[in-house]
Amino acid sequence: MKKLIFILVFICSIYACESNEPEINSSGEIVSLIYTDAKEQQLHLVFDNSKDIVTITFNGDVAELPSQKAASGIWYENDQYELRGKGEHITLYKDKKIVFEN
């Protein structure tokens, strides 16, 4: 999992100068990303590599999502939210409906 987060941070840092790319902040086991979509909504992600979870903040909601086994990319899910991503693309689902996509 640590390799996956490192790869995600590396890929995001390559594209960070583009306007729709995430802002990245990393300090060891904790990696923070901020994504902005076409509607100027922001999705804040805080990956905790030591616990294998991501904390999302979106539209006033804060939720912790445990890591799931993804064949490719990232996948975090709890009973209400699901976060999937591959490369520079991130999708957040709430109750099985897309609420954020970059």
Phi, psi and omega in degrees: 000322180299322178296320181297315179295319178299315180298317179300314179297318180298312180298315180297324181291330177297320185261008187298338182281349177279149189295328183263014179268156185287153168277138185240136175221123184229138174217083178070249184280348182249128178233125179249135177228145173233119178254146175235132180263185183295336179270008182068017172284147179245141175241117179261129179237134174234107179273127175250099184295330181289332180256353182059045179225163170233138173255123180256146171231119183208126179050042178085349178270142173234130181214148175258129180238123176285153180291145175240160178282112179257140176293327180203142180082208180240154179206119176230143185203143166231195184288344181245320185247152173221130179242124178232149179197154176207129183063233181264003183262131180231137175229131176246129177250142171235122183051045176071008179246140179292126177244345179208135177207132178257000000 
